[in-house]
Amino acid sequence: MQGVTKGLVTEKVLSTMISNEKPPDFVLCIGDDRSDEDMFESISSTGCSSSLPPNPEIFTCTVVQKPSKARYYLDDTNDVLRLLQRPCCCFMFKAKVKHTNP
């Protein structure tokens, strides 16, 4: 389907949940390529929305550290599998460090 992106689908799913008064309190979004960036952005902007419960757990995560709109990264697909097998292991997420030039 042309014109349908992961970002648009994500927005639709989240807005439907919110309008049905069943907003998510936990979102885990993992992606590994450019086509996932719209999805990360949609989730991040929805996470700032006042229509979500206070302090929702939102994790946007890219596989392999690289420039991304995701907030976290996992080293490889083995880390993804370990996380999905044991969801209590959120410590596996690594915050991205942004370096700035002086």
Rosetta blueprint (number, residue, H / E / L):
1 M L
2 Q L
3 G L
4 V L
5 T L
6 K H
7 G H
8 L H
9 V H
10 T H
11 E H
12 K H
13 V H
14 L H
15 S H
16 T H
17 M H
18 I H
19 S H
20 N L
21 E L
22 K L
23 P L
24 P L
25 D L
26 F E
27 V E
28 L E
29 C E
30 I E
31 G E
32 D L
33 D L
34 R H
35 S H
36 D H
37 E H
38 D H
39 M H
40 F H
41 E H
42 S H
43 I H
44 S H
45 S H
46 T H
47 G H
48 C L
49 S L
50 S L
51 S L
52 L L
53 P L
54 P L
55 N L
56 P L
57 E E
58 I E
59 F E
60 T E
61 C E
62 T E
63 V E
64 V L
65 Q L
66 K L
67 P L
68 S L
69 K L
70 A L
71 R L
72 Y E
73 Y E
74 L E
75 D L
76 D L
77 T H
78 N H
79 D H
80 V H
81 L H
82 R H
83 L H
84 L H
85 Q H
86 R L
87 P L
88 C L
89 C L
90 C H
91 F H
92 M H
93 F L
94 K E
95 A E
96 K L
97 V L
98 K L
99 H L
100 T L
101 N L
102 P L
